[in-house]
């Protein structure tokens, strides 16, 4: 049976996202792992941006990736649902003295751009927050030029760990919807007609205390999260390779990147 996702559900979820990321906007900028240079460099190598590229960064957040591409290409547009995130992005742009960037506030499931507008369309760490990621992916394809590239970067738990992973992440961040496996992402890319797909994977190290300080779980859920990670130290049920460093819990987000090409007309 195919799940039907209603407009009412979309509106409610958008409200949850804005509520969460308005709180997270400033703390988000202080979590160094979001600026993980290894992951950014891998993303840039995989997408191989050219000086004449026009790039769209979908669900751009605080503009970290937007600004990285702006150093290398003709122009970048960043779009995000949360005004507080865009405000932080503008601060970063000003700090980096980048002038080939513009920002939009809007729902990424209805991208406000013409067909075939960008040669490279990217999104990082957004799909697990989306009400319907396939709709967004279809929009990304629509605004991508024929022969252009579409790149998705997100957490991708192992199939046998997916349920437990999504449960603990939903506790930590109520705007979390579902992290897909890499195979599910690949199938989604194939279903919209992307070709010449390439995937890369890396593990992003994080410590639990730091990420909880920049998260806003519901009352009582923080204790549940800590308990689940303590269990994970020996049971490994979350698929996050939890371990101790000086009695503090560290773990890894399983991150995958998948890029495909929009077929020429």
N, C-alpha and C positions, 0 to 999 in steps of 0.2 A: 504494500500500500504506500503510495507517495504522500509524504507529509506536505500539507498546504500551509504556507506561512502567510498569515493575514497581515493587512496593512496596520491593524490595531496592534498586533504583536511587534511590528517594525517600529511603530511610534513609541511604544513602551520601552523597547530595547534601546532606541536612540536616547531616550530620556536617561536610562541607566548609564549608558556610555558617557553622556555629557556630565552627569553627576559624578561619576567615578573619576573621569579624567580632568575635570575642573579641580578636584582635590589633588590629583596626582601631578598636575602640570609642573609645579615648582619642584617637588621631590623627585620627579622623573629626571630632571636635568642634573640632579646630584648623584644619580646612580651611574657610576663610571662604566658599568657593563653595557649600558645602552649605547655607549660610544666605543664599544669593543673594536679596536682597530683591525685585528685579524679578520673578524667577520666582515667589516666594511670593505677591506681590501679584497677579500674573496668575492664579495658582491660586485665590486667594480671590475675585477678581472673577468668574471663570468659574463657581465653585460657589455664589457668592452666599449664604453661610450666614446663617441667621436666629437671633435670640436664643433661640427655643424648640427649635432643632435638637439632636438627639442624633447625635454623629459617631463613626464608627469609623475609626481610622487603621490600615490593614493593613500589616504589616511596617514598623512605625513607627521602627525604628532608635533614634537618640538623642533622639527626641521633638520634633524641631524643628517639624514640621508639626502634631503633636498640640497643642503649646503655642500655636501661632499660632491654631488654631481655638478653643482654650479661652478666648481673650480675647473671643470673639465669640458663643459659643453656650452652651446650657444645660449640656451635658456632653459630654466626649470620652473615649473609650476607645482606648488604644494597645496593640497586640499585636505581639510580635516573637518570633522563634525563639531569639534569642541573649540569655541573661541579662545579659551584660556591657553590651549595648546598652541594656537596660531600666534598668540601674543608672545609666548616664549620663543617661537620660531623666528619672529621678527627681531627679537633681541639678539638671537644667535646670528642671524644674517647681518645685522648691524655690526656686531662684534667682529665678524669675519670680513667685513667690508666687501660684501658681494652685492652686485647691482643688477645681475641678470636673473632675478628671481621675482616671482609674484605669488601671492597667497590668496586662497579662496576658502571660505567657510561654507560647507555644504555636505549633504548626504551623498556618500560615495556610491550608493546603489542607484543614483540617478546623476551621473556625472554631467555637469553643465558645460560640456564642450562639444564642438562639432565632430562628426565622424572624421576619422583619418587625420587627426590634429597633431599627433605626437609620434616621433620615431622610436621612443623608448618609454614604456609605461611600467612603473615599478611599485611594489608595496612591500613593506617590512613589518613583521610582527602585528599584522592587522587581522588576518583571516580568523583567528581564534576569538576575535571580538565581534565578528560580523553576524548579523541575523541570517543572511543568506549569501554565503561567499560566492556561490556560482553566479548569482545575479551581478555581483560586483565584478567578477572575472569577465563576464560577458560585456559589461560596460567598458572594462579596460581594453578588451579586444576591439570594441566599436570605435573608440577614440584613437586607437593605434593605427598608424599608416600601414598599408600593405608592404610586406617585407620588413616591417618594424619588429621590435622585440618586446615581449611581456615577461616580467620577472616577478616571482612571488617568493618571499622569504618568510618562513614561519616555523614555529615549533612543530615537530612531527614525532609524537610518541610511537613506540613500537606497538603493533596491533594488540598484543596480549597485555600491554600496560595502559592502553588508551583509556579505559573506563576509570581506573584509579587515578590516572594523571588528570583527567578532566574534572574529576570530583574534587581533588585538592585545589586545583587552580580556580574552580568556581567558588570554593570557600574563600580563597585569598582575594579574588577580584570578582564581584558579582556581575561585571560586564563580560566576563568570559563566557563564550557559548560552547564551542567545541574545537579542540585541536584535532586536525586530520592527520592520518598517516601519510607518509610520502607516496604510497601507492594510490591513496585516495586523491591526493593533489594531482598526481600524474594523470589519473583517469579524468579528472575534472578539466585539466588543460587539454587533453585529447578530445573531450566531448565538445569543446567550443571550437575545435579545428586547428589548434596550435600544432606546428610541425617542428622538426629538428630540435627536440627537447634534450636538455642537458641538466643533470642534477649534481649538486654538491652537498656535503654534510659537514657540520662541525658542532662540537659541544661547547656551550657557553657557560663558563663557571660563574656561580653566584653563591653568596652566603645568605642564609635564611634570615638572620637579623636585619641585614640591610634591605632586603626586598620587602620584609614586613613593615619596615619603617616608611616605605614609600607606597604601601598598599593600604586599603581601607576596608578590611573585611567587616562583616556584620558582627554585632556584639556577641561574644562567646566563641566565634569561629576561629580566632587566633589560637586559642588553646587546642582546638581540634587539629589545626594545621601543624602545630609543633609536635603534637602527639603522633600524627601520621608520619612526619619526617623522622622522628625518633625510631619508630617501627621500621622505617625504610632502611635505616642503618644496617639492619641485620636481615630483613625480609626482602628488600629490593623489589617491592611491589609497585612502586611509582615509576620505575624506569628512569630515575634521575641520578643514579650513581651516588647517592648520599654518603657522606663520610665526615669525620670529625677533624678539625684543625684547632688545637688548643681549646678543646671542649666546645667549640662552636660548630654548628652544622653547616657544611657546604654541600653543594649539589651542582648538577649540570642540566641546563635546558638542552634538549635534543633539537638542534636547528637544521633545517634543510632549505636549500635554494633550488628552485626549478625555473628554467628559462625556456621559452619557446618563441617561435617566429610566426607572425601572422602571414598566412600564405598570400603571395602576389595574386592580384586579380587577373 
